Amino acid sequence: MKTFSVIFVLLLYLNSAAQIAVEMPAPPYIKTVQFYGNTAQSQLPLIQLGTPLRLSFDDIIGDESDFYYTITHYNYDWTPSVLVKNEYIDGVDDVRIMNYTNSVSTLQLYTHYELTIPNQYTTAITKTGNYLLEVFNADEELIFSRKFMIYSPLVSVGVEVLRSRNLEFINQKQVVNFFVDSGDNVLINPKNTVKTLIIQNNNLKNTIGSLKPQYSIGNRLEYRYNEEASFFGGNEFFDYDNKNIRTATNRIRFVDLQDLYHNYLYGNVTREDQEYTYNPDINGNFLIRTMQGSDPRVHSEYAWIHFSLDHPQRPKGEDIYIYGNFNNYDLEDATRMYYNADTGRYETALLMKQGYYNYKYVVAKNGKRLEENPVSGDFWQTENEYDVLVYYRPPGARFDELIGVGNALSTSISNVRRD
């Protein structure tokens, strides 16, 4: 009987672990997935309740395939919530994406799809919290999925970015301190009912969660951690802009027209041992734009972008990837670089839509990204964006509400803690 109980508990654990929501990367024929909240550029949607949500993507097969979407609500830890669909959606999902247009006068044919919520079928999302939007084909096969969050500003969240107090990492790390002020709202037993998440540069693969308030002053919860809330600073993103796809620029060394355009970027170098240099960026995001037409959605060309990096060959088991929001910060075969012994450089080419892109290089060991960056280096001065999310599940509640969001840029980084 004891053995049976152990097996039963283990099965329950494995079942619950298997239910944690994981984003499905888009297949090779789905390109330029853009996910918007109320921002001008594609990034992780972190939107206030009632704000429209927009998704767009291209199918480079270009055969006007049918795609469908569903929306699912999740708890703070990305396990499924107990809410049924009609408790968080007015209307229905599992509906075909009806808004699509074929590309116009482009060498690479593609069909451009757009989804806006609310729409005539999904008229409103009514609850705050974590969500997963999934896109399926006509055979009900999952094509890709993306996470997003909806909040209601029931509490105020103050955020500040500091240098690490750990002398070992004082030049490499940034620390995020914050407070949660509930005002007239009372947060019951906050050490157990309030959960937080810190996100660096809209990248859900680079977060710190589950910090508990260290102390409270009235209705204000204070989070003044050092090591537990520290991030490696990284470095500024590289960028390129090929809105004029036929012309070389200060980022594009030369252009070659074959079946499609090929844009060869100037090579990048390892920056780990260099001095930090500020370079304006958009923190890993991208914008689609073109000078070859009036509507970038369907007039933009696709081009092969050739990347190269001057870096010594990594030890066996370590790979270098191109990293950015253009593919949702995924480590995938398409973005893996290959060492060319003849040139002494890492090289690869990606098929990308015209526009302005941020990217950087990261190292992964056995498929897992190294926290420290041996290519770009880590600097406390790097300009990064931090979002702090605050979740609350009061006693007796059935799901985790997202009740507040705070934001700060490390351009205001300080050596002194402010009270």
Secondary structure, DSSP 4 states (H G I P E B T S, - for coil): -HHHHHHHHHHHHHHHHHTS--PPPPPTTEEEEEEESSSSSB---EEETT--EEEEEEETT-S---EEEEEEEE-TTSSBPS--HHHHEEE--SEE--EEEE-SS-SS--EEEEEEES-SSEEEE-S-EEEEEEEEETT--EEEEEEEEEE--SSEEEEEEEE-S-TTTTTTEEEEEEEEE-TTS--SSHHHHEEEEEEETTEEEEEEE-PPPSEEETTEEEE--SGGGEEE---PPEEEE-SSTTS--SSEEEEEESSSEEEEEPPEE--TTSPP------TT-EEE--SS-S-HHHHPPEEEEEEEEE-PPPPTTEEEEEESGGGTT---GGGB-EEETTTTEEEEEEEEESEEEEEEEEEEETTEE-SS-TTT---TT---EEEEEEEE--TT-SS-EEEEEEEEEGGG-BSS---
